[in-house]
Amino acid sequence: MDRQAGLKILMMTPWYPTRERPAAGVFVREQAKAAGLHGQVAVLHFAGRRADIPGTCHVEQETDEALTEGVPTYRVYYRRLPVLRSSRLARLYGVVAAYRHIAGAGFRPDILHAHVYRVAHYAALLGWLHRLPVVATEHSSHFLEGRLKRGELMRARFALRRARLVLPVSSALQRAMEACGIRARFRVVPNTVDTRVFYPNLAVRGQGTKRVLAVGLLDPAHKKGIPLLLRALALVKQKRGDWCLDVVGDGAARGECEGLAVAAGLGGAVVFHGMKPRAEVADFMRRASLFVVASPVETFGAAAAEALATGTPVLATRCGGPEDFVTEEVGLLVPGGDPEALARGLDTMLDRVALLSPERIARYAAERFSLEAVGEQLRAVYASCLTEAGS
C-alpha cells in the first residue's frame, strides 16, 4: 500500500456479480480489486427493482465472500411507489439513501467512480451534493452499436461532461463515444485480469490435435459470433483436420449453435461444455492452442485478455477492443463478419501456435492487464482528479 492508502473510493455500477449471475460485471469487481491496491474501495451495486422490500428502497451489504472477493459491496434495491410515479425518481431516492447508509457505516468516500453511463448521472448528482470528484469508466457496447435512445444519450452527455475524467476501456470505445457527441476528458484504462487465476502453463503447445477455444454467452443475438466461427471452421475442415473446438458458455441459443455445428459437419470436432466457474475457464485456456474472438462488437474483450494471460495466442475479428492489444507477437486480427477471412486466420494461426512463446505472451498480458498494472493507472487517475479538486 502506498501513500494513497487512506484514499476512499466508492464505485457505483449497475453490473456486478450476484448469486443468480456470478459472472455478471466481473470486470467491475476486478477493477475494484486493482484500485484497492492503492486505497480503500467499496462498491454500490444498483441491483434493480424488488417487490418485497419495505418502502421505496432497501440497502444491504453482500456477505458472500465468493462474490465480493474482499471488496465491501452494498446492493441497493428499489420499488416504485404511487408517490414516486417514475422508476427513475425511485432509483434516485435509493441512490441518495444508499450513500447515506454507506457513509453512516463509516465509509465516507473521497472520490466517486461510476461504471457505465446508466449510473454516471447519479454519481454526478452525488458528487455535486457532497462536493466530491467523479470519475466514470465506460464499458457499454451501446456506443459502438449506436443503440442509445435519445433520453439515454442526453443523460450520458450530461453526466460524462461533468466527470473529471472519463475512462473508456478501449480506443475504439472512446472514438464511438466521441462520435455520439460525448464531450469529456478521456483517458483509456483497460479492464484488468487477475493473474493469480489466469497464468500460463509451461507445456509445449501446437503438437498433435490443436485445441481451439471460444468463451462467451450463447445468446440469440449471437454477440460472440459463434455461428460465424462455425462457418469458418467448416471451411478450414476442407483443408485440414488437426484441430478441435471447445465452446465454454451457455445461453438461450446453445441448442441452435449445437444444431449449426452438426449441420456444418463439425459434430465430432466441436464440444459445447456449458457454463464453467472462472478457475475452470482458466484451465480451458491453459490447455488451448488458440483462443478465438469472432464477435461483431467488443468494447474491450476481457476473455481475450484472460487468454493472453494464460499464454494462449488470440485470433480476433476487428471488433473494437481487441484491436488495442492483439498484435502479431501474440496473435492475429482479421476483418469482422467474413467467414472466409476468419478461416484464413484460423489456418494461419494453427500453423503459428507452435512458434509463439506462452511465457512471452503471458508477460505481455501481465504488463498491460494485471491488477498491479491497471491499479497503477487508476492511482494516477485518482491523484490527478484530487489534485485538481484541491487547487
Protein Blocks (a to p, Z undefined) as FASTA:
>chain_A
ZZklmpccddddfbdcdfklmmgoklmmmmmmmmmmncccdddddebjcfkbghjbdcdd
dfbfklnnopacddddddddfklmbfklmmmmmmmmmmmmmmmnopacfbdcdehjklmm
mmmmmmmmnopacddddfbfklmnopacfklmmmmmmmmmmpmbdcdfbfklmmmmmmno
pacddddddddddfklmccdfbdehiajaddddeddddfklmnommmmmmmmmmmmmmoc
cbccddedddjklmmmmmmmmmnopmmmpccebjadfklmmmmmmmpmbdcdfbfbdfko
pmlmmmmmnopacddddebjmmmmmcfklmccddehilklmmmmmmmmmmmmmmpcfklm
mmmmmmmmgmklmmmmmmmmmmmmmmmmmZZ
